[in-house]
Amino acid sequence: MKVGMKSQSLQIQQRFNINKSFEIFVGRPNLILFTTNSIKKRNYIDVKNLVSEAYGILKIGAPTPFSKNLSQLEKMALEISYSTGKCTKLEVISQNSFSKVWQFYFFSAAKWLTHLEEFTVLPIAVQQMQFLQSIWHVFGRIYKTGKSAELRKKQANDSKILNISDQYYLEMEKTEFDMSWLSPYPFDQVKLFLFGGEVDCNADELVGAILKLDLSQIEICYMTAPLCFQYAETRFAGTNFSGIGDRLLAVLDNDLHQYYMTRPDRNRNYAWRLAQMLKMNQSIQTKHCTLITYLFHSQTKIVYWKMQKFCEVCGASAHGYHFGAISCRACAAFFKRALLAKQQRKSCKYGEGCTDFSGISSPSCKSCRLEKCLKVGMNDSNLQSNRKPIQAVELYAGPRNLRTSGSPTKQRTYIDVKHLIYQGLKILNMGSPCTLNQELTQLQKLSLCSLKPPENPKQLHFIGKNTTVGMWELDFLSAAKWLTHFDELKKLPPGIQMQFLQTIWHLWALINKLIRTAGQWENGWQDSKRLQLCDDSYIDMDNAKVDVSWATHFSFDFSEVELTFMVSQLCFQYAASRFTETEFSEVCEKFQEILANDLHQHYASNSMSDKNYAGRLSQILKINQEILKDIRSLREKTLIANTFDLFKVDFSHPEMFVDTGYK
């Protein structure tokens, strides 16, 4: 117990029933698993009335008039608020129950959206209705979780109570699920596909987080909005939906800022609460909801096109999402041929605009067909030409595939960093190398200690082993000096301080390289592709053939304190994720809370009180999430590289180089 061992992860009698084999699950032997089933009766659910009534809500506008003094965010929160005290317990949930819950979510989402002025100016039949049809279930999932937290707080009950509408709630362990209308298999066998292995995507964890923060209805409403808007934009990427979500969210950012600034308890930690809300949203996107995770992390931005069955160009059966639109194979192939053609017909050969592109009655006009492709959103961003053929593993790795997995005995480079560890430990033990005003907050001290761009850096034309190791030494020792200004860190044992330094130094160096480069843009680097590496050196990315285009989207309209918070929050969050469920992770969470308090004081000052606090902090955390996503991608590439033994470098302290790309 003294060294931090805990019983939370202990598993006893995890499963009471042995898992069924696949043959028993589907009811046939493995030799005929893939034969076609006999035609079975399927249930048809007609939602025309649901869509028609929701269309009426969007057309009429906000059904409940509120005071004009209220912000749009406050109106949205009031529109969908109801008392959970009137809800009755549902013993059996069946098709009728699901239909009522769907109806409640669909209509509630429609009423919720009518209070957004930016949304009401969109075309109703096309964009408003399509937007509603895409986000209603995401809205219901998050809002249901918030209401479940409210119900549990009122009943002071620790059981798995889940509020599902304004009329019903259920206890997950005692409710009977009748899924005979949905699947011929029992609920226990299909809930994996419905809820991702745990009932309602492990809602207990989210409910607990909401109760811990004691979120208000307005905060829950704001937390729901980014998930819905980002989901819709991702689902319809490359269409006229692009940018709508950002515009809607910008309005709510301003409203949330005003909400926090006008509250009686203004000194409440705004930054920490908003960071935790966005962290919950990130958790929902990445861990809990499988469908949302797939859509948010799809690098090719594939739309879940099964919602639409027909090609947007010719009306034939759709095959998938091609070149930014839902289309059949024929129209996708035509669009590719048209883009690669040396000559293109610019006028209609029939003399007027064509509408039939099926090719059944007459050959379709190429000019009009290409124009229709462009209208529905097709573009050449995903067009691939002159693509290199994929190399065989043998050609890349050298040996034949039967011997690829062997471990060739080749000479390896050994890099000894013992002296670096000694110097870093010496800096941590001696404390801060410079004395700063004690009245400054810890965040301000860290900001003053941050590295500033040099005046006349020199260009590096070659980066070899010595240069790379030299930059590692500079980054490691600079990170050590930076950490000595954090008072809470100095209270920890030296071993934990060194472990912390070994964990975050490369991440600290990465973000500081970007900050140094941004500072040089003001000195005439705007039209060049240069990257600042260390105090007095930079490289030209065109000559070095280094691709860091992901960093050019960085918005540097931040103060020094905000940039320092971004670096600190990124380092501490990364360290906490490296050592989850340990005392080290708890220490990192405490560090983040302290710096969030300091950032709140910074924003509450007179010089920053008029700026959009919520929007700025959201952008900071969004940038950090993109960097962490890139680190996770690098981790997978490093794993592949180590599998094929691509690197021949061994380190005396390998834990220092985890997630650097070398180990």
N, C-alpha and C positions, 0 to 999 in steps of 0.2 A: 504493500500500500504506500510506503514512503517514497518509492521510486516512481509512483504514478500509475500502477496497475489498477484497472477498473473492471467491473463485472458487467458493464452495459452490453458488451459484445459477446457475452457468453451465450451459447446456444445449447439448450437441453430439450430433447424430444421435439426437434424442429418440425418433423413431419410424423403424423400419426398413421397415415395411410401410404402404402407403397404406390409409387406412380404406375399408372397403367401403361402397358406397351402400346405402340402405335396400332398394332393389329386389333387389340381389344378396343381401343378408342374408336376406330372407324368401323369395326364389326366385320372384318374380312381378313383372310390370311395374307401374308406379305407377298405371295406370288401374284395376287390379283389386286394389289393396292391401287393401281393406276388405271383400272378399267372404268369405263363411264358408268355413272350411276343411272338407274332408271329415272325417268322423268317424275319429279315429285311436285306436288302442289305448292305454289309459292304465294305468300301473302302480299297483296297490293295495298299500299297505304296512299290514299288520295289526300294531298295537302293543298288542293286548289283554293278551298275556302280560306285556309290559313294565309296563303299568299295574297289573296284578294283583300282580306280585311287589313293586313299589314300595309298594303298599297294605299288603302284609304287613310290609314293613320299618317303615313308619310305625306300624302297629298294635302290633308287638312292642316297638318302642323301640330305643334305642341298641344296635347289635349288638356293640360292643366295650366291655367295662367298663373304666373308667379310675379312677384314684385320686380320691377325693372331695375331696382338697386342690387339685385342678386347677380352674381357672375354666372356664366354659362355652366361652370363646373358645379356650382351650388344648385342650380336648377336641375341638372342631370341627376345629382345625388338625391334631391327631394322627390323627383319623379318616380324613382324606383324604390323608394323606402317604404317599408311596411312593418307592422309589429309581428314579431315571431311568437308573441304570447298567444295569439289566436290560432296557431297551427295545431293540427291534430296528428296523432301518430298513425302512420300507415303500416298495417300489419303485413299486407301482401301487395307487391308491386307487379303489375301486369301490363298488357298492351294499353289498356285504357288509362292507367296511371302515367305511362310514358307519354301518351298523346297529350294529356293535360299539362304535363311538365313542359313538353316541347312548345305547346301553345303559349304557356306563360312566359317562357324565355324569349320566344319569337316576338310576341307583342311588347314585352318589356324592353327588349333591345330596340324595337322600332320607336317607342315613346322616348327612350333614352337619347336616341340620335336626333330627334326633332328639336332638341334644345341647343344643338350646335349650329350656329348661324352659317358657318362655312360649309356645313354639310347640306343645309336646306337649299342652297343655290345650285346644287348639282342636279342634272336631269333625273327626274324621279324614275321613269320607266327603265332606264339603263343603269346608271351608276348608283343611285340611292338603293334601288331594290337589289341589285347585284351585291352591293356592299353589305346590306343587311343579311342576305342569304349566306354570305360567307362567314360572318362574325358572330351570329346569334349563339352558336353552341359554345364558342370561346367565352363570350360574355356570360352565358349561363354557368359555365364551370367555375369561373372566378367569383362571380357574385354569390353563387350558392355557397362557396367556401366562406366568404365573409359573413353571410347570414348564419351559417352553422356555428361560427365563433360567437356571434351574438347570442344564439340560443343556448349554447353550452354555458356562457357566462351567466345568463339569467337563471338557468336551472342548477348551476353549480354542480354539474355532472361531468364525470371524467369518462363516461362511456362513449362509444363511437356513434354519436348523434349527428345526423346529416340533414340539414334543412334543404329541401328540394324545390319548394315553391312557397307562395303566400298562404297556402292551405295545408301543406303536409310537411312532416319531417319523419325520418325513420331511424331506427337503431340498426346499424349494419349487421350486428351479430345476431339479432333476433328477427329481422325481416325476412320473409320468404320471397324469393324471386321466381316469378313464373315467366320463363323465357321460351315457352313452347311455340309462341307466335313468331319468334325470331330464329330459332334453331332447333333441329331435332335432337340435339344433345343436351344433357343436364347443365344447369347453371355453373356448377363447379368445374365443368370441362371447357366452357366457353368464356368464363370471366377473364381468362388470360388475354383473349383477343379483344374483349370489351373494355377492360380496365387496366391492362398492362401488368397483370400478375397480382395486383392488390386492388381492393375495392376503391373505385373512384380515384385512381392515380395517387394513392397514399395521401388522401386529404388530411389525415390527422396531423401530419408534419406542418402543413400550411396553416391549418386552424390554430395549432399551438403557437406558431410564429405571430399570427394576427393577435391572439390573446396576449402574448408577451408584450407586443408593442402598443396594445390598446388603441388600434387604429380607429379613427372616426369614419362615418359614412362617406365624407368627402374624400378622405385619403384612400379608402377602398375603391371609390369611384374612379379616382385618378389612376390607381394601380391597374384597374381593369382596362382603361383606355389604351395604353401603349401596346398591350398584348393584342387587343382586337385590331388596332390600326396596322401594326407591323405584320400581323398574320395576313390581313387582307392584301397589303402591298406585296408581300412575298408570294402569295397565292396567285396574284395577277401581275407578276413581274413582266416588264416589257410592254404593258398596255397603258391605256390612258389613266389608270389608277396611280401611276407613279407620281409621287409627291403629295398626294392627297393626305395620306396619314401624317406626314411631317407638318403640313399646314394645320391640321386639326389638333395635333399634339402641341404645337406652339401656342395655340390659344389657351389650352388647359394648363400649360406651364406657367403662363402669366397669371391665370386665375389662382393656381395653387400658391404662387408667390404672394399674391395679395391676401390669400386666406391665412397664411402663416404670419404675415407682417401685421395683420389687424387683430390677431388673437390676443386675449388678455395675458396668456402665458407666452409672450413673445420670446422669452429667453429659453424656451424649450428647444432641445437640440434638433434643429431643422435638418442639418446636413446628415446626421446619423440616422434619423427616421427615414429620410428619402433614400439614403443608400441602402437601408434594410429593405425597403419596399421594392426597389429595383433589383435587389439581390433575390427576393422571392420570385419576382417575374423571371429572372434568369434561371432560377431553379425549375420553374414550371416549364420553360422552353427547353431546357437541356436534359432534365431527368425524369419528370413526372409524366408529361403528355407525349406519347410516342409520335402521334401524327404531327403535332406542332414542332417537335424536335426535328423530324424529318424535313419539314418545310423550311425551318429556320436555318438549318445547316447544310442544305443542298447547294453544293458549289455551282451546279448547273442551273439552279433555280427552276426545277421542274414543277409545273403546276399539277395539282391533283385533278387531272383532266377528266376522270371518270364521271364527274358531275355533269359534264356536257358530252353528248354522244355523237354530235355531228360536226363535220368540217365547217369552219367559219367562212371558207372561200366558196366551195361548190355545194355544200349541203350533204355530201355523202357521209358514210360512217367514218368517224374520226379514228385515227390510229394513235395519236399522242400529241405532245407539245413540241412543235418544230419551228425553229427560227422566231420564237416569240408569239406564236398563235397556235390554237388548237386546229389541227388540219389532218387530212388523210395523207397517205403515202404519195399519191399522185401529185397533189398540190405542193407538197414539200419538195418533191423531185423537180417539179416545174420551176419553182422559185429558185432552186439552186442552179438549174440550167440557165435561167434568165439572167442571173447575176454574173455567171461566168461567160455568157455569150459575148462575142466581140461586137455584134451589132444587135440593136434592139429596135423593134417597130414602135414608133412613137404615136401613131394614130390608129383608130379603130378601122379595121378592114371592111366592116359592114356599114360604116358611115355614122353610127350612133352608139351610145353606150350599151354594152351587153350586160345581161343579168344572169344568163344561164351558162354556167361553166362546167356542167356535168359531162358535156360531150356526147350526150345521147341523141339529141335531135340534130345537131350540127356541130362541126368542130368549133371549139371555143376560140375567141379572139385572144391572142397572146398579150396584146397591149392592155386590154381591159382586164384580163385575168391578173396580170402583174399589178395593175393599179388596185384591184380588189385585195390582193395579198398585202400590199403596203398599207391599205386602209385598216385592215384587221390587226395590224401591229407587227407584221413580219419585218425583220431587219437582218442585216448581214453580219451582226456581231459574233454569231456562232458559226459562221461559214469557215470551213477548213479546206485549204488547198495546198498542194505540194507537201502533204504531211509525210514525215519520215516513217518508214516501216519500223515496227517494233523489233528490237534486237532480241535474239535468243539469250537466255541466261548464260549459255556457254560462251557466247561472243563477248559478253560483258565481264563475266567473272574469270574467264580463262579456261579452267578445266572443263571436261565434259560433264553433262548433267548428272551422271552416276557418281561423280566424285566432287560435285560442287559443294556439298555440305561438309566435306572433310576440312580439317584444320591444317593448312599448309604451314610449314615451319619457315617463316620468313623473318628477317631481322626487323625488330620493332623499335621505335623511338621512345625513349623513356624521358619524361620531363619531371624533374624533381622541384617541387615547390615548397619544400620544408622551410627554406629561408623566408618565403612569403608568409607562411603561417606564423612563424616566429615574429616577424615585423608587425603583422596585423594584430597579434595578441599583445605585443608591446604597446601599440597605439591604444588598444581598448583598455589596458591596465592603467596607462598614464592619464587617460581622460582626454578632454578636449584640448587641442594644441593652441587654441586662442580663446581668450576670455571675452565674453559678450555681456551686454547689459542684462542683469538678472531679472529686470522687469519684463523682458520679452517673453512671449509664450514659447513653448518648445517648437511649434511649427514655424514661428518667425526665426528662431535660431537656426533651424535646419535650412530655411530659405536663404538666410544670409551666408550660410556655409556652402550653398550650392555653387557649382562651378559656373563661371561666367565665360562667354566666348572670348578668345584672345583677339588682339588687334591685327596681327600680321601672321597668320598661320602659313606654313609651307606645304607644298604639295608632295605627296608620296607617290613615286612612280612604280615602286616595287614593294610588296609586303611579303616577307619571308618568315621563317621561324623566329628569328631574333626580334623582329619588329612586333610580331604577334604576342610573343611572351612579354615583351616590354609593355605593350598596351594592357595585357592582363595584370601585370604588377601595378601599373598606375591606377587602373580601375579598382583593383582590390583594396589598395591602401587608401585611395580617395573615399571609397565607400566606408571603410573603417573610421576615417576621420569624421565623415558625415554623421555616422551613428553615435559618435561620442557626445553629440549635442542633445541626445534624447535621454532625459533624466531617468525615465522608467527602465530603459535598457541597462543602465549602469547598476541597477539594483539586482540584476540577475547574476547567477554564478558565471565565472569566466568561460566555463565550458559551453554553456548555453549561448553566451554572447558570440563565441567563435562559431558555433553551429549556425547561428542566425546569419552571421556575416558570410559564411561559406554558402549559404542558401540563396542569398539575394544579391550578391555583388554583381553578377553578370546582368541581371535584370535592371539594377540601378544604372549600370553603365550603358545599357541599351537605350533607355529613355533619355539619359543625359546626352548621348550622341545626337539624338533627334533635337533636343532643346538647343544644343550648341549650333547645329546646322540652321535651325530656325533663326537664331540670333544673327547668323552671318547673312541671311537673306536680306536683312536691312542694310548690309554693306555692299550690295551689288551682286549677290548670288542668285537673284530671282530667275535669270534666264539660263542658268547653268545647272548641271546635275552633279553637284558636289556633296560629299558627306563628311562632316567633321568627325574624326576618329578619337583624337585626344587633345591635350592642351594646345599643341603647336603644329598639328598635322591634319591634313585632309586628303581625300582621294577624289578623283574625277570618276564618276560611275560609268561614263561612256568608255573610258580607257580601261578601267578595271573590269568591265563587263559584270557589274554587280546589280542585281535587280532588287531594289527596295521601293518599288512604286507604291506599295501599300502605305508608305509613310508620307507620300506627297499630299494625301487628303487631310493631313493634320491641320486643325484650326488653331493658330497660335495667338488668338485674341484673349490670352489669359494673363493674369498677373503672376508675379514670381511666387506668391504664396499659393495660388491655385496650381501652378505647375509643380511646386514642391509637394502639395497634397496628392497630386496625381501620381507622382513617383512613389511617395510613401505608401499610399493605399494599394498601389499595384504590387509593391514588394511584400507588404505584410499579408495581403490576400494570397499571393503566390506561396509564401512560406506556410500559411495556414493550410492550404490545399495539399502541400507536400507532406505534412505531418498531421493529418486529420485524426480526430479522436484521441489526441494526446494533450498533455499540459502545455506543450509548445504552441499548439493551435489556439488554446485559450489565451495565452499571452499575446499572440498576434491580434486576436479579436479585441483585447483590451487596448492595445496600441492604436488600432483603428478608431476606437471610440474616443480616445483622448484627442487624436488629431482632428476628428470630426467636430469635437467641442471647440477646438481652436479655430477651425474653419468657420463655424457658426459665429464666433465672436468677430471674425474678420468680416463676414458678410453683414453682421448687425452694426458695424461701424458706419459712420456718416458717409464715408467715401464710397461705400458699396451698397448702401441700403436701397438705392433706386434701381439696381440691376436685377435681372430675372434670375433669382437664386436657383429655382428648380431647373430651369432650362440649362443653365451653365453647368450645374452639378451632373445633370443627366448626360451632357456631352462628355464631361470628364470621365465618367464611369463607362460610357459607351466606348470611348477610345481604349480604356484599360481592358475591357472585355475583348476587343479586337486583338489586342496584343497577346492576351492569354490564349485566345483561340489559335493564333499563329504559333505560340509556344507548344500547344498540344499537337499541332500539325507537325512541327519540327521533331517532337518526341517520337511520332510514328515513323518518320523518315529515318531518324537515328536508329530505331529498333531494326529496321530493314537493313541499314548499313552495317550494324553489328552482326546481324544474322549472316551476312555474306562476308564478314571480316574485311570490310573496305578500309578501315583505318588501322594503322600500325603503331599507334601512340598509346602508351600506358602512363598513368599518373600515380604519383605517390599518395595523393589524396583524391580518389575518384569522386567522392561525394561533392567535391567543389565544382565539378564540371557536368553535373546532371542538368539536362535541358539546355546545354550550350551548343549542341550539335556535334560535340567531340566525344561524348560518352553517353 
